[in-house]
Amino acid sequence: MNVPSTPTATRVAEALREAQTQQLRDAALILADAGVPVFPCAPYGKQPLTRSGFLAATTDPRQVGRWWLRSPAANIGMPTGAASGVVVVDVDVHTTGNGFGAFARAERAGITSQWSFLVRTPSGGIHAYFTPAGHDQRNWQANGTHIDLRGEGGYVVVPPSQVRGPGANTRSYELIAIAQHRDKPLDVDRLRDFLTPPRQVHEPVGMPSRGARPDRLAAWMASRPEGTRNGGLFWAACRMVEDGQRSDTTLSILGDAARSAGLGEREVESTIRSAYRIASRLGPGSRLGPNQARRATASSEAVAL
């Protein structure tokens, strides 16, 4: 069977519909044959059984067959993001609450109404599958809403996998709905802003003015005290964007200063990337106003699951 190198939400839905009535090994092979990469997870659990976790996911039927020959009861994991062609909004159910109300509000606002298909999870929640709007749709958590996004760097467990709960009860992941509008992309930034509106932020006191030399911005960044370094780096990167500096130049100049101030490599790259991502949406010559600044700062503070 010839399939595209990158599957689509439609293809994933069709493969899951066929797979969910099969034994786990056969289901994993059906998904792999459809071009959907899979990997084994612990029986009745979610922990990957491979050393490299979801990074080991493959469509190679020989490797898939070997995995499930060794562990016939292994659940099926699928990476999210570019590898599978889908991102997943995880609507959780906890003893402290659930995410159904927040998801319904986002649907009424027209943000999540274009889901491609729905999977009921063993907890009673849902995984809503969407086509990603871009290639950098990373994981995030909307604190206090019981909703997470699984994108680049994440994975989900898929039907017909089962999870064992209290009292040794087992519950399955189950495909419950497939929409006709399957491949309309989800604006994940709009969803996150809707669920958790970015907090108000203000330009730091003493921030160098527009047109300041890069070395002056770097010196200012390096002097930031603990607790202000991330925000300071964001604002300094904004200045570099506004002055037409390339992202690699900003990463080199401000990155060294930020690391010397105590920020980690991942935080530095994420914060600078946020400033440039917002600027690219606004277009050449635009200024980063308060709303865009709040959104970019919130984005730079998001932590992957």
C-alpha positions as CSV (number, residue, x, y, z in Angstrom):
1,M,0.0,0.0,0.0
2,N,1.5,3.3,-1.0
3,V,0.9,6.1,1.4
4,P,2.2,9.7,1.8
5,S,5.3,10.1,3.9
6,T,3.4,12.4,6.2
7,P,-0.2,11.2,7.1
8,T,-3.2,13.5,7.4
9,A,-5.9,13.6,10.1
10,T,-8.2,11.9,7.6
11,R,-5.8,9.0,7.1
12,V,-5.3,8.7,10.9
13,A,-9.0,8.6,11.5
14,E,-9.6,6.0,8.8
15,A,-6.8,3.8,10.1
16,L,-8.0,4.1,13.7
17,R,-11.6,3.1,12.6
18,E,-10.2,-0.1,11.1
19,A,-7.7,-0.7,13.9
20,Q,-9.9,-0.3,17.0
21,T,-11.7,-3.6,16.5
22,Q,-8.5,-5.6,16.2
23,Q,-6.0,-7.1,18.6
24,L,-3.2,-4.7,19.6
25,R,-0.5,-6.2,17.4
26,D,-2.8,-6.2,14.3
27,A,-4.0,-2.7,15.2
28,A,-0.4,-1.4,15.4
29,L,0.3,-2.9,12.0
30,I,-2.8,-1.4,10.4
31,L,-1.7,2.1,11.6
32,A,1.9,1.5,10.4
33,D,0.6,0.4,7.0
34,A,-1.4,3.6,6.7
35,G,1.7,5.6,7.3
36,V,1.0,6.4,10.9
37,P,4.1,5.9,13.1
38,V,3.6,3.9,16.3
39,F,5.6,2.6,19.3
40,P,4.8,0.3,22.2
41,C,3.7,1.6,25.6
42,A,3.4,-0.4,28.9
43,P,0.5,-2.8,29.0
44,Y,-2.5,-1.1,30.5
45,G,-0.4,2.1,30.8
46,K,1.1,5.0,29.0
47,Q,4.8,4.7,29.6
48,P,6.9,4.0,26.5
49,L,8.6,0.7,26.4
50,T,11.4,1.9,24.0
51,R,14.5,3.6,25.3
52,S,14.0,6.7,23.2
53,G,10.3,6.9,23.9
54,F,8.1,8.3,21.2
55,L,11.2,9.1,19.1
56,A,11.4,5.4,18.3
57,A,8.0,5.5,16.5
58,T,8.1,3.9,13.1
59,T,6.0,2.7,10.2
60,D,8.3,-0.2,9.5
61,P,6.1,-3.3,9.8
62,R,9.0,-5.6,10.7
63,Q,10.0,-3.4,13.7
64,V,6.3,-3.1,14.7
65,G,5.8,-6.8,14.5
66,R,8.9,-7.5,16.7
67,W,7.8,-5.0,19.3
68,W,4.4,-6.6,19.7
69,L,5.8,-10.2,19.5
70,R,7.8,-9.4,22.6
71,S,5.0,-7.5,24.3
72,P,1.6,-8.7,22.9
73,A,-0.3,-6.6,25.5
74,A,1.6,-3.4,24.8
75,N,-0.5,-0.3,24.3
76,I,-0.1,1.7,21.1
77,G,1.6,5.1,21.3
78,M,1.5,7.6,18.4
79,P,3.7,10.8,18.3
80,T,1.8,14.0,17.7
81,G,2.9,16.9,15.4
82,A,4.5,16.6,12.0
83,A,5.2,12.9,12.3
84,S,1.6,11.9,12.4
85,G,0.0,15.0,10.8
86,V,-2.2,15.7,13.8
87,V,-2.3,17.7,17.1
88,V,-4.5,16.7,19.9
89,V,-6.5,18.7,22.4
90,D,-6.6,16.6,25.5
91,V,-9.8,17.3,27.6
92,D,-9.0,15.8,31.0
93,V,-11.2,14.5,33.8
94,H,-9.8,14.8,37.3
95,T,-11.3,14.6,40.8
96,T,-10.8,18.4,40.9
97,G,-12.8,19.1,37.7
98,N,-12.8,18.5,34.0
99,G,-12.1,20.4,30.8
100,F,-15.5,19.9,29.0
101,G,-16.8,23.3,29.9
102,A,-13.7,25.1,28.6
103,F,-13.7,23.0,25.5
104,A,-17.4,23.7,24.9
105,R,-16.8,27.5,25.2
106,A,-13.9,27.2,22.7
107,E,-16.3,25.4,20.3
108,R,-18.9,28.1,20.6
109,A,-16.3,30.6,19.8
110,G,-15.5,28.7,16.6
111,I,-12.0,27.8,17.7
112,T,-12.3,24.0,18.3
113,S,-15.4,23.3,16.2
114,Q,-13.3,22.0,13.3
115,W,-12.0,18.9,15.0
116,S,-11.3,16.0,12.7
117,F,-12.2,13.1,15.0
118,L,-12.8,12.4,18.7
119,V,-11.4,9.6,20.9
120,R,-12.9,8.8,24.3
121,T,-10.1,8.3,26.9
122,P,-10.3,5.8,29.7
123,S,-10.7,8.6,32.3
124,G,-13.9,9.7,30.6
125,G,-12.3,12.6,28.8
126,I,-11.7,13.1,25.1
127,H,-8.8,13.5,22.7
128,A,-9.9,15.9,20.0
129,Y,-7.7,15.5,16.9
130,F,-7.0,18.4,14.6
131,T,-4.8,19.2,11.6
132,P,-2.0,21.5,12.8
133,A,-1.8,25.0,11.3
134,G,2.0,24.9,11.1
135,H,5.1,23.0,11.9
136,D,5.9,24.5,15.3
137,Q,2.8,23.6,17.2
138,R,4.5,22.4,20.5
139,N,2.9,21.0,23.6
140,W,1.4,23.3,26.2
141,Q,-0.9,23.2,29.3
142,A,-3.7,25.7,29.9
143,N,-3.4,25.9,33.7
144,G,-6.6,25.6,35.6
145,T,-8.7,24.5,32.6
146,H,-7.9,20.7,32.5
147,I,-7.0,21.1,28.8
148,D,-3.6,20.3,27.3
149,L,-2.3,20.4,23.7
150,R,-0.2,17.5,22.4
151,G,1.9,18.7,19.4
152,E,5.6,18.6,18.5
153,G,7.4,16.8,21.3
154,G,4.4,14.9,22.5
155,Y,2.4,11.7,22.0
156,V,-0.9,10.1,22.8
157,V,-2.1,6.5,23.4
158,V,-4.6,5.4,20.7
159,P,-7.4,2.8,20.3
160,P,-7.7,-0.1,21.0
161,S,-5.3,0.4,23.9
162,Q,-6.6,-0.1,27.4
163,V,-5.7,1.4,30.8
164,R,-6.2,-0.3,34.2
165,G,-7.8,1.9,36.8
166,P,-8.8,1.5,40.5
167,G,-10.2,-1.9,41.4
168,A,-8.4,-3.5,38.4
169,N,-11.0,-2.2,36.0
170,T,-9.9,-1.8,32.5
171,R,-11.2,0.9,30.1
172,S,-10.4,1.4,26.5
173,Y,-9.5,4.3,24.2
174,E,-12.4,4.4,21.7
175,L,-13.0,6.3,18.5
176,I,-16.4,7.9,18.9
177,A,-16.8,10.4,16.1
178,I,-15.4,11.4,12.7
179,A,-16.3,14.8,11.3
180,Q,-16.8,15.6,7.6
181,H,-14.6,18.8,7.9
182,R,-11.6,16.7,8.8
183,D,-8.6,18.6,7.7
184,K,-9.3,22.2,8.7
185,P,-6.3,23.4,10.8
186,L,-6.5,24.4,14.4
187,D,-5.1,27.8,15.5
188,V,-3.4,26.6,18.7
189,D,-2.2,30.1,19.7
190,R,-5.8,31.4,19.5
191,L,-7.0,28.5,21.6
192,R,-4.4,29.0,24.3
193,D,-5.1,32.7,24.5
194,F,-8.8,32.0,24.7
195,L,-8.4,29.5,27.6
196,T,-5.8,31.4,29.5
197,P,-5.6,35.1,28.4
198,P,-2.0,36.4,28.6
199,R,-1.3,38.4,31.7
200,Q,-0.5,42.1,31.3
201,V,3.2,42.8,31.0
202,H,5.1,46.1,30.9
203,E,8.3,47.1,29.3
204,P,11.1,46.9,31.9
205,V,12.4,50.1,33.5
206,G,15.6,51.1,31.9
207,M,15.0,49.3,28.7
208,P,17.2,50.7,25.9
209,S,15.3,52.7,23.3
210,R,14.5,51.6,19.8
211,G,17.6,51.9,17.6
212,A,20.0,51.1,20.5
213,R,23.2,49.3,19.5
214,P,23.0,45.5,19.9
215,D,26.0,45.5,22.3
216,R,24.1,47.9,24.6
217,L,21.0,45.6,24.5
218,A,23.3,42.6,25.4
219,A,24.9,44.5,28.3
220,W,21.5,45.4,29.6
221,M,20.3,41.8,29.3
222,A,23.3,40.4,31.1
223,S,22.6,42.7,34.1
224,R,19.0,41.5,34.7
225,P,18.4,40.2,38.2
226,E,16.8,36.8,38.9
227,G,13.1,36.8,38.2
228,T,13.3,39.4,35.4
229,R,15.6,37.6,32.9
230,N,13.1,35.9,30.7
231,G,10.9,39.0,30.3
232,G,14.1,41.1,29.8
233,L,15.3,38.8,27.0
234,F,11.9,39.0,25.3
235,W,11.9,42.8,25.3
236,A,15.5,42.9,24.1
237,A,14.7,40.5,21.3
238,C,11.7,42.7,20.4
239,R,14.1,45.6,20.0
240,M,16.3,43.5,17.7
241,V,13.3,42.5,15.6
242,E,12.1,46.1,15.3
243,D,15.6,47.1,14.2
244,G,15.6,44.5,11.4
245,Q,18.2,42.1,12.9
246,R,18.2,38.5,11.8
247,S,17.1,35.9,14.3
248,D,20.5,34.1,14.2
249,T,22.2,37.4,15.0
250,T,19.9,38.0,17.9
251,L,20.4,34.5,19.2
252,S,24.2,35.0,19.0
253,I,24.3,38.4,20.6
254,L,21.5,38.2,23.2
255,G,21.8,34.5,23.7
256,D,25.3,34.8,25.1
257,A,24.2,37.6,27.4
258,A,21.1,35.7,28.6
259,R,23.1,32.5,29.3
260,S,25.6,34.5,31.3
261,A,22.7,36.0,33.3
262,G,21.6,32.5,34.2
263,L,19.0,31.4,31.6
264,G,19.1,27.9,30.1
265,E,19.7,27.2,26.5
266,R,16.1,26.0,25.8
267,E,14.6,29.0,27.6
268,V,16.8,31.4,25.6
269,E,15.9,29.8,22.2
270,S,12.2,29.6,23.0
271,T,11.9,33.3,24.2
272,I,13.8,34.7,21.2
273,R,11.7,32.5,18.8
274,S,8.5,33.8,20.4
275,A,9.5,37.4,19.6
276,Y,10.3,36.6,16.0
277,R,7.1,34.5,15.6
278,I,4.9,37.4,16.7
279,A,6.8,39.8,14.5
280,S,6.4,37.6,11.5
281,R,2.6,37.7,12.0
282,L,2.5,41.4,12.2
283,G,4.5,41.9,9.0
284,P,7.6,44.0,8.1
285,G,7.9,47.3,9.8
286,S,5.3,46.6,12.4
287,R,5.8,47.5,16.1
288,L,5.1,45.0,18.8
289,G,2.1,46.5,20.7
290,P,0.8,45.6,24.1
291,N,-1.5,42.7,23.0
292,Q,1.2,41.1,20.8
293,A,3.8,41.6,23.6
294,R,1.5,39.8,26.1
295,R,0.9,36.9,23.8
296,A,4.6,36.5,23.0
297,T,5.6,36.6,26.6
298,A,3.0,34.0,27.5
299,S,4.2,31.9,24.6
300,S,7.8,32.1,25.8
301,E,6.7,30.9,29.3
302,A,4.9,27.8,28.0
303,V,6.5,24.5,29.1
304,A,6.3,21.4,27.0
305,L,4.6,18.4,28.6
